[in-house]
Amino acid sequence: MVKNIYLDSNGGNYIAALAEGTKLLEYHIEKEDNSSAVGNIYKGRVMTVLGGMQAAFVNLGLKKNAYMCVTDILPDKNDIPDGDIPVFPEVKEGDEILVQVVKDAYGTKGAKCSPYLSFAGVYLVYMPNYNVVGISRKIEDESARERLEKLTESISKKYGGGFIVRTAASKANRLELKREAEALHNQYLDMMETVKTAEAPALVHEEADLISRIMRDVYSQDVEHIYIGSKELYDELTLRASGSFRRAEYRKKAKLFDKNTDMFKYFGLDKEVDKLLRNRVELESGAYLIIDKTEALTVIDVNTGKFTGNNNLEETVFETNLLAAKEIARQVRLRNIGGIVVVDFIDMEDKLHRDKVVETLENALKSDRSKCTVRGMSELGLVEFTRKKKRKESTSMLVQECPYCHGDGKIYSNDYVILKIRTALLDLFAEGYSAAIIDLNSDLADYILKKGALSSDVSKIWHGKRIYIVPHRTFHVESFRIRGDNSKVLDLPEKAKLLF
C-alpha cells in the first residue's frame, strides 16, 4: 500500500506523520525549538565518577546531570564485528569530555550520554572516534552487503573513524556514499572548531529538528508523496533540499497542501491521532487490545471481544493472536513505546500456533526503525520483547496532567485543544462566515492570549476575519463551542475578547 509523509507546523510545534493509506505508522509532535536533547553533542564536565560501575555523572548544562554508563552507551553490537568493542574511557572528577545524548531525561532521571560520538546521514552514520565498519542487519542480501562493505572501508580509510551503513543505503551508489561521508566528516570538523573555544558545559553540536530527522530517517523510495501543510514550511524545506543531492527526488514528491481545511482531517488522520490517547485498540475482526503503561514496563492484553471466528476455538484464538501481533508492532512504533513490553496473548494449546504468533510479531517489528528483540512465548502465553527508546512517547505532547484527578488520568493538552479549535475555525470559515465566536475555558483563553497561539493564522489565512473568544470558568478545559456569524454588528457578552 502507498506510504505518504505529512509535515506541518502550528503554534510553535512541528508535526510529522508517516501513514500507509489512512493508517498511521508514525506520529510525532515536537516544539520548534527542539526541546529534545537526543543527538546533541556537549562539551561536559565530569562531576561524579562511580568506578566500580564504570559510570559517571556529567554536567552538560541541562537541568540535571547526565548519566554515562558503559553498558548503556555502546553502539549496537549486532552491527559491529567481533572484537571491535571500544574501551570505556577513563575519566575523573573535573575532566572535560565530549559526549552525545543518547536518551532524553525522563521523570526524575537525567539524560543518558555517551563518549562515542556519531553523526547520522540518510545512508551512513559517521563515528569519528570509533574505527569500525558495520552494515545494518536489515540489509539481508549478501551481495549488497559485500558491495557496501568494500565501498565503506575505502571511505573510512580516507576520513578515519568508522561508519555504519544504514538500511536506506541498500541501493546507494559510490557517489552518494562519498558525498554523504564528506558532509558528515565536515560536520565533525566544524564541531571541533567550536570545541576549541567553548567553555564546559556547552552545546557544541545540535541534532536536526523533527522535520529534518523525518526527511533523513523515514523518507525512502517507497514514499509516494510528502504533503506539507503550510507555504512557509514548504518554502523552508525546499531551501533545505537545495543543498542536497536528493533535491530532485524531494521536489518531485513534495506537495503543498493548499486546501481550506486541516490537512490531517482532510486525509482522515485526525481520528487516528485521537486513538493514540486511548488504551483500548480495536482490531478489524472485533477483537481488541488493552495497552497499560506502568513505571517499569508496558503491558498489552489481547482479547477476542466480538470476534467469534469459526466453530473451532483453537483456530479462533490463533487467528485473533495473529491479528493482534501485527497490530501490536504498529502500536509500539506509532506510540513510540520503549523499554520492556509484555504481551498477554490468548492461550493456545498448539505449539506450532504459539511459534507462528511469535514469528509474526518478530516479522512485523522488522519495519520498526528502533531495534526490537523478541523472546519466546511462555507457557502462560506471555511474550516479552524490548524496544530501544530515545525520545518521549508520541502522546507526551498531546496530554498533560489533569487538574481534576491530579495525575490519575490524562486530559488533552492546551496545545492539542488549540489544534482542534484551529481545525473547527478552518471548517467554519470555509463555509463563508466572516466572524467566529468561541466559547471556551477561562484558563485556556488566557493561555491563547498569553502565548499568541493562532496569531500567525489570524494575520495570514484569516486576515480580515473577526474572531472573538468568550471565557467561561464553568467550561471543562477540553471543551469549546464555536459559532459563525455574518452580521456587521455582533451581539457579544462584555467579557468577549477580540483574538489579536
N, C-alpha and C positions, 0 to 999 in steps of 0.2 A: 504493500500500500504506500501511497505517496506521503513523504515526510516534508513538513514545512517548518521554518523558523519564524517566530513572531517577536518583534522587538518594539518597545515603546518607552517613552519617558514621560513622567507625570508627577507633579507635586514634589520634585526633588528626588524621585525614585526612578531607577531603571527597572524595566520589567522585560523578562525574556522567557520564551517558551519554545519547546520542541514538541510537535504533535504529529501523529500518524492519523491522517483523516481528521476526525473530531476528537480523537482520543489523545489526551496529554501524556507525553512521556517524561518531560521535564518542565518544571516551572520554577522560576527564580525571581525574586524581587529584592532589590538592594539599593541603599542610599547612593545617590550620585557621587557623594564624597568618598565612596568605597570604604565604609567603616570596618570591613573585614581586613585583618592583618595577614591572612594566609598568603604566602608567596613573597611578602615584603622581606627585604634584607636589611638588617640593622648592624651598626657598629655598637655592640653592647659591652657592658661591664659586668664581670662575674662578681656576684655578691656573696654567695654561699656555695661551698663545694661539699658534696656527700661522697667521699672517696670510695667507701665500701659498696655503694650502689652505682658507681660510675655515673653520677648525676650532678647537676649544678643548677643554681638559680641565677638568672641573668637579667640585669636591668636594661630594658630596651627603650625606656621612656614611656611605656604603656602604664595603665592603671595599676597592674600587678606585675611582679617579676615573672619572667617566662621560665618554664621548666625544661631542662635539657637532659635527656636520658638516652644512653646508647642503645637500649633495647627498643626504643620507640622511633629513633630518628634515621636508621639506616635505610637506604633505598630498597625497593622491593627485591628480595633475594631471588625471586623467580626470574628476574631479568639479568641477573649477574652471574658470570661464570664462577665455578667453584674456586675457592682460594683467593678471591679478589676482594673480600670484605675488608674495608679500611680499618685502621686502628683509631679508637676514640682518642681525640687529642687531650693531652694532659693540661689541665688548667688549674689556676689557683686564684684565691680571692684577690680582687683588684685588677686582674688581667682584662685587657680589651680583646674582644673576639668578634669576628664576623659570623653572624648566624642568620638563618632564614626561618620564618614562622611556618610551621607545617600544620598547625591546628589552632583554631581560634580559642580564646578564653571561653569557658562555659561555667555558669553558676559561680561557685566560689573558687574555681580553679583558674589559674593563669594560662596563658597561651603555651603551646609546646613549640620548641625551636630546635634547629639542627645546625651543626657547623658545616655540613655538607651542602654547598650551595648548588642551585640548579636554575637554569633559565629555559623556560618552555617555549617552543615554537609549534607550528602546525605538525611538522614531520619529526622534529628532533627535540630532545631535551639535552642541553649542554651542562656538564658538571665540571667546572674549571679545576676543582681540587680533588678529583676522583678519577683516576686513569683506568677506565674500563669502557668496553663497547658492549651494549646489550640490545637485544631485539625483543619487541613486545611479544608475549606468548600468544596474543590473539592473531598474530601473523603465523598461520599454520603451514603454508606452502613452503616446502623445504628449499626449492629453487629460489624463491623470493627471499627467504632468509639468508641464503648464501650470498646472493647478489648484494643485498643491503649491508651485510656484514663487511664485505670487501670494500664497498664504497665508503662506509663509515669509518673503517680502520684507516684508510688513506686520509680522510678528513681529520681524524683525531690526531694523526701524526703532525699535520700542518699546524693545528691550533693548540695542541696539548690538551690535557684534561681528558674527559670521557664524554661519550654520547650514548643516549638511549634512543633507539628508533621507535617512534610511536606507530600505532596501528594505522593511522591515516597515510603513512609513508609506503604502504604495501605496493603501490604502483608509481611512486615518485621516481623521477629520473635523476641522473647525476647532477644536472644543472640546478634543479630545485633544491636538492640537499645541500649543495655547495653554497648557494645563495643564502639559505636559511642558517647554515652553520656560521657563515661570516657575520650575518646580522646578530646572531646570539653572542658570538665572541666579542663583537663591538659593544654590545650592552654590558658585558663584563668589564671591558676596558674602561668604558665611561664610568661605571660604578667605582672602579679602583681609583680613578682620578678624584672622585668625590670623597672617598675614604681618606685620602691623604690629608685633607684639611678639616674633616669632620671631627667633632669632639663627642666622645661617647657620653650618654647614649644618643644615637642619631639614626634616623632613617636614611639609608644610602641608595636604596633601590626599591621602587614601588611597583607592585604587581598591577597588571592591567585591570581595568574596571570590568564590571559584569558583561557589558555588551562586547567588549574586545575578547574576553575569555570565551564567550559563547561562539563568536566567529572563529576563534582559534581552535577550540576543543570540540565543538559539536558539528560545525559546518563540514560537510563532506559531499562526495559526488552524488549520494543518494538523496540529498536535499533538493527538492524541485524549486521552491520559491523561498525568498526571505522577505516577509511582509514587515514594513516599517510604518509605525503609527503616526509619525509627525514629520513635517517637512524639515524642521530643524535637525532632527536626528538623522533623517535620510541624507541631508547635505553633509552632516558631520561624518557619517560613515563612508560616504563617497570620498571625502577628503582623506580619511584614514586609509582607504583602499588604494588611493592614488600612488602611494609609495610601496605598494605590494605587487609582487609578481603574479598574484592571484586576482588582480583587479578586474581583468576581463571576465573571469568567472563570476565575480561578485556583481558586476554591472549587468550581466545577463540575467541573473536570478533575483536581484533586488527589485522589489515592487513597493512604491509609495502607496499606502492606504489612504485614500482621499475622500472617503465617503463620510456623510454627516451622521455618523453613529460610532459607538465604541468598537474598536477593532476586534477585541476578544468576544464581545457579544455578537458581532456580525458573523463570526466564524463558529459560533456555538461553543466557545471555550470557557465563557464566564461561569457556566453551570459546573463545568469540570473543576474550576478553581474552587468554587463553593464546596464541592465534595471533599476537598482536601482537609476541610475543617471538621469533618465527621469521622468518628471512629468506626462506623459501620460502612462497609463497602459491598454494594450489591453486585452479584455476578449475573450474567445474562440468563443463566439457567434458572434463576430463582434462589440459588444458594447465596450465602453471604459470608463476609469476613468481619471479624471484630479485631480492631487494632488498638491495643492498650500499651502506653509507654510508662515504664517505671524509671526509677533513678538509675538502675544498673543495666536494664535491657528493655527490648520491645517484645511484646508477646502478641502473636496473631492466632486467633482461634478460627477454625474452619467449620461452618455449619451448613447442613443441607437445605435448611429453610423450606421454601415451597417446592424445591426440586424433588420429585418423587421417582424419576427415572423409569426403568422397566421393572419387571417383577422380581429381578434378581438383586437382592440387597447389596451383595459384594460388588457387582458391576456398577450399581448406582453410586456407591461410596467411592469407588475407584474413579469414575468419571468426574465426580464432584471434586475430588482431590487434584486431578489433573488440571481442571479449570482454575482451581484455587492457586496451584503452583505458579501458573503463568501470570495470574493477576498479582500475586504477592511480589514477584520480581518487578512488575511495573510500579507497584505502590511504593516499595522501598526506594526505588530510583526517583519517582515523582516527588515523594515527600522528603527525600534526602535523609532517610533514616540510617544512622550509623551505629557501629558497635555490635553487640550481640543481639541476634534476633532468634527467638524460639517460636516455632510454628507447631501448633497442636492440630495435626491433620486428623481426619476421622479414621478410626481404627479399621484396618484391613487385615484379613486373615491370610491372603495370598502373598507370599514373599516376593513373587515376581511383580505384583502390583505395587508393593512398597518400594521396590528398587526402581520401578518405572517412574513413580512420582518424584523420587529424589533426583533421578536423571533429568526429568522435565524441568525441575526447579533449577538445576545446575545450568542446563542449556539456556533457559530464559534469562538467567543472571549474566550470561556472557556478553549481552549487549550493553550492560552497565559499564559506564566509564570508570567507576570506582571498583577496586578489587574486592571480590566476594569469595569466601571459602565456605563450602557446604560440608557438613558432617553427615554421616548416615542416619537413617531413621531408627529410633529406639523401639523397644517392644511396646511402648505406650503410644507409639505413633507420633512422637516428638522429633522434629528436625531442628538442629541448631546450625545457624550459619552466621558468619561475621561479614560486615561490610565496612570498608575503610571510609572514614569520615573526616573531612577537613573543616567544612563550614557548617553553619547552623542549619537546622531543618527548614524546608521550604515554607512551612507555616509560621515561622517565628516572626516574620514581618506582617502577617495577616491577623494576628491575635495579640491581645495584651491582657494583663491580669484584670479580672472582673472586680470592680469596686463593690459589688454586692456580695459576692461569695468569698472575696479575698484570697483568690488563688485556688480554690477547689474546682473551679471551672474556667472557661475562657469566653471572651466576647470578641467581637470584631474590633480591630484597632481603629483609631481615628482616621488614619491614612486610608484604610480599606473602605470605611464608610464614605469617605470623601470620593474615592474612586466610584462607588455606587451612585453617589449624588451626581457626579460628572456624567455618568452614563445616562441617568434619568434626564439630565438637562439637555444632552445631545438629542435624545429622542423627542423631548418636548419642543425644542427649537426647530427640529426637522419638520414638525407639524405646522410650523408657520407662526408660532406665538412670538410676540415682541417683548414680553416680560414674563418673569417667573418668580413665584413666591414660595420659599422653602421654610416649612415649619420643622424645627429640629431641637435637639437637646441644647440647653444653655452652654454647657461646658464645651460641646462640640463647636458651637457658634463662636465662642471665644477663641478656640484653637484655630479655626479657619481664619479669623481676622488677624490673630497674632502671627501666624506662620505665613500668611499671604497665600494660602492654598487657593487654587483656581484663578489666581490673579493673572497668570500668563494667558489662560483661555479667555478671560474677560477682556483683556486688552487686544486679543488677536481674533480668534474664530468667533467670539461673541461680541465683537466691537459693535456698539450701537444698541445692544440689548440691555434691558434692565433686570437685575437680579437682586431680590430682597431676601434677607434671612430673618426669620421670626423666632427668637429663642423661647424655649419653654422648659421650665425646671421640672415639669412632670413627665417629660418625654424620656423614654429609655435611651441610653447613649447610642444604641444601634438604630433607633427609629427616626424616620424623617418622612415628611409628606410634601410633595411638590405639585403645584398647580400653575397652569399658564393663563395669561390674561393679555388681551389686545386693547384694553381700554386706555385712553390717553391719560385719564386720572384714575389712579388705583385707590381702592378702599383698603387701607392698611392700618394695623394697630400702632400705637405710639412706640412700642418697643422694636418695630421693624427697622432694619438697618440695610442701607444700600451696600451691596458687595463691591468694594473697591471702586 
